Amino acid sequence: MRNSNRAAVLSLLAVAGLLTAAVVLEARQAQSAPSVKRTVLTRQDTAVPGREAIMALVEIPPGGTEGRHTHPNAEVYAFVLEGTLDLAVEGKPTVTLKAGDYFTVAPGQVHEGSNKGTVPVKINVVFFAEKGKPLTTPVS
């Protein structure tokens, strides 16, 4: 094999190795990131035509975050059951909420809940939503 061909093959192998390492690293980081658990407790029609009420338990483990998102078709009413939640709402200062505190989020309002504490955060959330529409939309 000529030196130029050998150099080209070695370069391709090096690039392939770097790409493989990057994919493995990204997969490991995704596996190690604490994930948020959402459990729908009930979903039912309301007296308002075209609207439904959805009650969910949201659990954020220590170090976890929901990621920035909106609820474009729903009003949100939430009550912190356990832990300490850091709530960032676009255009407002971040607030720290503890068990017994509550908050609301208007439709389309960009927000993110995070748990910087050492115990899980549990939140009871009620969505007053347009029936059949997406409940959550991620925001980058």
C-alpha positions as CSV (number, residue, x, y, z in Angstrom):
1,M,0.0,0.0,0.0
2,R,1.4,3.4,-0.9
3,N,2.0,5.9,1.9
4,S,-0.7,8.3,0.7
5,N,-3.3,5.4,0.7
6,R,-2.1,4.2,4.1
7,A,-2.4,7.8,5.5
8,A,-5.9,8.1,4.1
9,V,-7.0,4.8,5.7
10,L,-5.5,5.8,9.0
11,S,-7.3,9.1,8.9
12,L,-10.6,7.5,8.1
13,L,-10.1,5.0,11.0
14,A,-9.3,7.9,13.4
15,V,-12.4,9.9,12.4
16,A,-14.5,6.7,12.7
17,G,-13.1,6.1,16.2
18,L,-13.8,9.7,17.3
19,L,-17.4,9.5,16.0
20,T,-17.9,6.2,17.8
21,A,-16.5,7.7,21.0
22,A,-18.8,10.7,20.7
23,V,-21.9,8.5,20.2
24,V,-21.0,6.3,23.2
25,L,-20.4,9.3,25.4
26,E,-23.7,10.9,24.4
27,A,-25.5,7.7,25.1
28,R,-23.9,7.3,28.5
29,Q,-24.8,10.9,29.4
30,A,-28.4,10.4,28.3
31,Q,-28.6,7.2,30.5
32,S,-27.2,8.9,33.5
33,A,-29.4,12.0,33.3
34,P,-32.2,11.7,35.9
35,S,-35.6,11.5,34.1
36,V,-38.8,13.1,35.0
37,K,-41.8,10.7,35.6
38,R,-45.3,11.8,34.7
39,T,-48.3,9.6,35.8
40,V,-51.8,10.6,34.6
41,L,-54.1,10.0,37.5
42,T,-57.4,10.9,35.8
43,R,-58.6,12.4,32.6
44,Q,-62.2,13.4,32.1
45,D,-64.4,15.8,30.2
46,T,-65.5,19.0,31.9
47,A,-68.7,21.0,31.8
48,V,-67.0,23.3,29.3
49,P,-67.5,22.0,25.8
50,G,-64.2,20.9,24.1
51,R,-62.2,21.0,27.4
52,E,-60.9,18.2,29.6
53,A,-59.3,18.1,33.0
54,I,-56.2,16.0,33.4
55,M,-54.7,15.3,36.8
56,A,-51.1,14.1,36.9
57,L,-48.4,13.3,39.4
58,V,-45.0,14.7,38.3
59,E,-41.9,13.4,40.0
60,I,-38.5,15.1,39.4
61,P,-35.6,13.2,40.9
62,P,-32.6,15.0,42.5
63,G,-30.6,16.7,39.7
64,G,-33.5,16.3,37.3
65,T,-35.2,19.0,35.1
66,E,-38.2,19.0,32.9
67,G,-36.6,21.0,30.2
68,R,-38.0,24.2,28.8
69,H,-41.6,23.7,27.5
70,T,-45.0,25.1,27.2
71,H,-48.6,23.9,27.5
72,P,-50.0,25.8,24.4
73,N,-53.5,24.4,24.8
74,A,-53.9,24.2,28.6
75,E,-54.0,26.2,31.8
76,V,-51.8,24.5,34.6
77,Y,-52.6,24.5,38.3
78,A,-49.9,22.8,40.4
79,F,-49.4,21.9,44.1
80,V,-46.0,20.9,45.5
81,L,-46.4,17.7,47.6
82,E,-42.8,16.9,48.5
83,G,-39.3,18.3,48.0
84,T,-38.1,21.7,46.7
85,L,-38.8,22.9,43.2
86,D,-37.0,25.6,41.3
87,L,-39.4,27.0,38.8
88,A,-38.1,29.2,36.0
89,V,-40.8,31.1,34.0
90,E,-39.7,33.1,31.0
91,G,-39.7,36.8,31.8
92,K,-39.8,36.3,35.6
93,P,-37.2,35.5,38.3
94,T,-36.8,31.9,39.2
95,V,-38.7,31.0,42.3
96,T,-38.0,28.2,44.8
97,L,-41.2,26.3,45.9
98,K,-41.5,23.8,48.8
99,A,-44.1,21.3,49.9
100,G,-47.4,23.2,50.4
101,D,-46.7,25.8,47.8
102,Y,-48.7,26.1,44.6
103,F,-48.2,27.8,41.2
104,T,-50.1,28.3,37.9
105,V,-48.8,28.5,34.3
106,A,-50.7,30.2,31.6
107,P,-51.2,28.6,28.2
108,G,-48.1,29.1,26.0
109,Q,-45.9,30.3,28.9
110,V,-42.4,29.0,28.6
111,H,-41.3,27.4,31.9
112,E,-39.1,24.7,33.4
113,G,-39.1,22.9,36.7
114,S,-35.8,21.7,38.2
115,N,-34.8,19.7,41.3
116,K,-31.5,20.9,42.7
117,G,-32.2,19.2,46.1
118,T,-31.3,15.8,47.4
119,V,-34.8,14.3,47.6
120,P,-37.4,13.8,44.9
121,V,-39.9,16.6,44.1
122,K,-43.5,15.5,43.7
123,I,-46.1,17.8,42.2
124,N,-49.8,17.3,41.8
125,V,-50.7,19.0,38.5
126,V,-54.1,19.7,37.0
127,F,-54.4,20.7,33.3
128,F,-57.5,22.4,32.0
129,A,-56.9,21.6,28.4
130,E,-58.4,21.7,24.9
131,K,-59.6,18.2,24.3
132,G,-57.6,16.3,21.6
133,K,-54.7,18.8,21.4
134,P,-51.1,18.2,22.4
135,L,-50.6,18.9,26.1
136,T,-46.9,19.8,26.1
137,T,-44.5,21.3,23.6
138,P,-40.7,21.3,24.1
139,V,-38.9,24.7,23.6
140,S,-35.3,24.9,22.6
